[in-house]
Amino acid sequence: MMTADRNPLFDEAARRWLAHRSGAIDAAELVAWLETSARHAEAWRLAEQAWRLAATVGPAILPLEPARPKPWRRVALALTGAAIAACLVLAIGPGLWLSLQADYRTGIGEARTVGLDDGSQVELDSGTAIAADLQTGARDVTLLEGRAFFDVAPDPARPFTVHANAVAVTVKGTAFDVDMAQDAVRVAVERGAVTVDYPGAAQPAELAPGDRLTIDAAGATVTVHGTPAGIAAWRRHRLMVESGTVGAAVAEIARYRAGLVVVTDDALAAQPVTGIYDLDDPLRALRTVVEPHHGRVRELTPWLVLISGADPSAK
C-alpha cells in the first residue's frame, strides 16, 4: 500500500484535489488522471483522507490534550506547504466557522431532531447546520447549510423566521421544509401558511399546504401541487424526483455519501428522470438513477464515485 511520506504522486494528488475543490480542473482531465493506474487512485484516496482529517481538527483546537502519536500524522505532514495552506483555507476554515456559528449540526449521513426552547421541533437532514436565537421578541433560526424541516409551535405574538442566505421564511405556527442547495433555496409547506421574502420580490410570496417555492439565479418559481404528500421525503429516507434530471438526482443523493460523486457525461446528466430512491443505500440509489439511461457507476475508492455514459465501443 502506498504511504504518503514525501511521495511525489501523493503531492500531485493533493494539488489535483484542491484544484477540484476550487473548480479549477476539468472533470474529464481528473478522470483520465485517476484511471492512469491503481496507484493514482490510491494517492487520491490518501489526499482526500488527509483533507477530511484536517477538517476534523478545527473544532478540537481548544481542548488541548497531551500530545501523542496520531495514525494520520504522516499523511498530513506529507502535504506540501502550499497544499497545507490551501487545506486550512478550504477545509478547516469553513468547518471551524460553521462550528462556531452553529447551535446544532449533523454530519454526512446523519439526521437528528432537536427541540427548541419555544416548543418547536427541527429535523436536521444530512450535512446540516442551524443557529437559533429565541431570546428576543422574535424567534429567529438561521439555516447555515443543508436542509431542515420545521414544526413550529404556535405563538401569534412571536413570528418564527428561518433565514437561508438572503431568503426569509416567516410563520406563526406551521410545518415546512427549507433546503439550502448549492444553486437554490427551496421552501415546501406541509401544514399551515408561510410567507417567503427574497431579493427582487415585489412582495413576499404566500404559500399554502402543498406549495413549493424555488429561488435561484433565474428568479423565483412557485409550484402548486395541491397536496403536501412527498414534502420532505428525506425524513423517511427517500428521495422523490418528479420530472427532474439525472444530474440533479445524483447531486441530491451525493449529499448522503462522504466523498465526491462526479458525473463525467453532460448528456447523461441532462437525461430526464422520475422516481423514488432509497437514501439508506446511496450507491445503489445512484445505480438505480443512471442504469436505465445506460450509465455506469464506478466506486474507485470509498471517497470517489465516477458516473459515466454508455461506452460507444460496447455497442
N, C-alpha and C positions, 0 to 999 in steps of 0.2 A: 504493500500500500504506500502511496506517495505521502511523504511528510512535507511540512511547509517550511522547513529550515532553509532559508535563503535559496529557494527554488525559483529559477527564472520563469518557469511555466506558471507557478503559483502567482508570481508578481504580475505576469501578463493577465492571468485570470482576474486578479483583483482590479487591475485597470479597466478591463472589459466590464466587470460587474458594476463599477462606479459609472462608467460611460452609459451602461444600460439604465441605471437608476436616474441619470440626468437626461435620458432620451437622446444621447449623442452617438448612438450606434444603431446601424440598420439591423433589423431582425434577421434578414437573410444572411448577413455577414456573421452575426453571432452564431446562428445555427451551423453555418459552414465551419466555423472555428471549433465548435463543440463536437462536431462529428469527425474531426481530424483523427482522433484516437481516444481510447478509453482514458488515457492519462489527462487529456484535455478536460473531459467531463469530470474526472476526479479533482483536478485543480479548481474547476468552477465550484464544485461542492465544498471544498475547503474554504475558498474565498467567501462564499455566501455564509458558511457557518461562522467564520470569523466576524463577518459583519453583524450577524444576528447576535452572537455572543457579546460583541461590543455594545450593541444596543441595550442589552440587559443590565449592563453595569451602571448605566446612568442613574436610575433610581436608588441604587445601592451605594452611592458615593458617600453619603453622610454617615451611616452607621459603620464606622471603621472597625475591622476585626484584626486580630493578629495575622500577620502575613503568613501564608502557607502556599505551597506549590499548587497551581491550578492546571488541570489537564489540558486546557486550551491555550495556555500562555505561549507555547511555542508557535502556535498558529497565529495568534495576534501579533507577536513580535516579528513574524516573518514579513508582514506587510511593509512596503516601502514607506519612507517618511511622507511622501505625497499621498499615498493611499490611506495612511493612518489619519492624516488631517482631513481628507475627504470623508472618511468613515465617521469621524467625530461630527462633522457638519451635517452629513446626510442621515446618520443613524442616531447617535447619542443625542445630538441637539434636539431634533423633533421629538424623540421619545421622552427625554427629560422634560422638555417644555410641556408636553401633554400631561406627564405625571404630576408636574407642579400645578397645573390648572385643574385637572380632573378630580372630582369627588368620587366618581365611580368609573370603572374601566373593565373591559373584558379583552382577553387575548384571542388569537386566531382559533376558531372552532369552539370558543367558549360562549355561553349565554348565561345570563343571570337576571333575576328580578330583584329590584330594590324598592323599599318603601320610603317615601319622603315624609318629612315631619308634618305635612298638611294632610296626610292620609292618602295621597296619590300614589299609584304604583307605576313603575317604569320597568319595562322589559328591554334589556340591552342585547342586541344581536352580536355576532362575532365581530371582533375588532372595533369596538365602540367605546367612546368616552364622553361623559357628560359632566358639567359643573352646575350645581344648583344653588340658588340664592333665594331663600324663603323668609329672610329676616326683615325685609322691608314691607311696605304696604302692598306691593305686588308680589307675584310668585314667578320667578324667572329661572329657566333652565337653558343652558347653552349646550347644544349638540356639537362637540368638538370634532368628532369624526364618527363614521359608521352609521348605524340605523337603530332606532328605538321606537317602542310602542308605548304610548302614554294613556293611562286610565286615570283621568283627573277627578279628584274629589270635588264635588260641587261647592262653590263659595262665590255667590254673586257679588260680594263686596271686594273680592280679590281675584282679578283675572289671572289666568295661568298662561304664560307666554314661553314658547320654545323658540330660541334663536338658532338658525342654521345658516352660517355665512351671513348674507345680508337679508335673509328671509326671516320674517317673524310670524309665528303661528299663535294666535290668541284664542283662548276658550275660557269658559267659567265652570265647565264640568262636562266632560265628554271622553271619548276614546278614539285615538287616531295614531297613525304611523308617520314618522318623519325619517326620510332616507337622504343622507348627505353623500351622494355618489360622487365619483370623480368629476363628472361633467354636468351634474344637475342636482337640484334639490327636489325631492318628491314628497308630496303630502297625500295621505289617503285616510278617509274618515270611515270609521266603523259605526260610531254612535254619536248622536248629538250634532251640534253645529260648530263650525270652525271658521275663523276669519284669518286670511293669509295676506300679509302686506309684503311687497317685494319691490326692488328698484324698477322704475319705469311704469309702475301701475298707476293708472288714472285714479283708481280707488281699490281698496282691498277686495280680494275675492272671497265670496261667501260659499262655503262648501257644506253639503248635506251628506247624510249617510250614503256610502257607495261612490261618492265623488272622489276623483283623483286629480291632483294638480302637479304638473311638471314644470319647473322653472329652469331653463338652461340659457345658453348664449343666444339662442334663436328667439327667446321670449318666454311666454307662459302658455301652457296648453292645459285646459281643463277637460277631462274625460268623465262623462257621467255614465256610470254603469247601471245605476238604479238598484243595486244590491251590494251590500258590504261583503258578500261571500268572496273569499280569496284574499281579502286585505290582510297584510302582514302574515302571509302563509309561512314565512320563515319561523314563526313561533311554533309551528307544527313540523319543522324541519323539512319543509317543502318549498320548492321554487316553482311558481306558476308563471308561465310565459304565454301571452296572447299576442299573436301577430308580431313577434319580435324577430331578432336576427340571431344567428349563431354566435357572432361576436359579442353581442350584448348578454346572451345567456351564459357564455363562457366567463365573461367578466363578473357576473353575479356569482357563479359557482366558485370562482377563484377566491372570493372573499372568505371561503370556509376552508382554505387549504394553505398551509405555510409554504413559502417559496413562490416561484414565478410560474405562470401559465402563459405561454407565448403562442399566438396564432400566426403562422407564417404565410398563410394564403389569404389574401384580401377577398378573393372571390368566394371562398368558403365562409369567411366571416360575414359576408353580406347575405348569405342564404337565409330564407325565412324559416321560422321555427315556432311551433306552438306545442305546449305540453306541460306536464307536471314532473318534476325531477326531485330525487331524494338527496337532500343535503347531508345526510349522515354518511354518505359514501361519495365524496366529491369526484374521485377518479372515475367511478362507474357512471356518475351523472354526466361527466364530460363526454364519455364514450356514447352515452345514450343520445346526447345532443348532436354529435358530429357524425356518427356512423351512418345514419340514414342518408347523409349527403356524401358518403364515401370518404369521409375524413378519417384521419389516423391520429390516435393519441399515443404518445410515447413518453414514458416516465424515465428520463435519462438519469436522474438522481432523485432522492426524496424531496429535493428543493427545486427541481426544474422539470416541467412538463411542456413538451412541444406538440402542437396540433398542426397538422399539415393536410393539404388536399390529396386527392387521389393521385397515385403515381401513374403518369401517362404511359410509361413503359409496360405497365401491367395490363393495359388494355389489349 
